[in-house]
Amino acid sequence: MNGLDEQNIHKALSSPARREIILFLGKGKKYLTQISEEVDKAPQTVDFHINILQNNGLVGAESEHGKKFYYLKDKSILRFLQDGRPLPPRHHPKPPHEVVLDAQKQLNGRMDAIEEKIDLILKKLK
């Protein structure tokens, strides 16, 4: 693929969401809301994944009529996806807001456990 590093391509395409975005952009240039609706992900999530695809040279962007459109820089990536080449499982980064939500859920679980222990202690003291 025109000098793109295969390892970077594997990293960029390790996420099912990014593969969906690439396949959708194969139909033509689209703006963020269109992509978000098509892949059924929040715009923040799509933006995170598009940035990864842009940083790896797979997706470009241009402004037109006040909107930012994204497009595939090299359509041969579609053949790469259709070949079904395996992607290493170690490349599965999450968008930052999902990391925060996971941490919040974990913290809430810990706080609930602490509250239960405090309740038990208070009952024993009565």
Secondary structure by P-SEA (a helix, b strand, c coil): cccccaaaaaaaaccaaaaaaaaaaccccccaaaaaaaacccaaaaaaaaaaaaaaccbbbbbcccbbbbbbcccaaaaaaaaccccccccccccaaaaaaaaaaaaaaaaaaaaaaaaaaaaaac
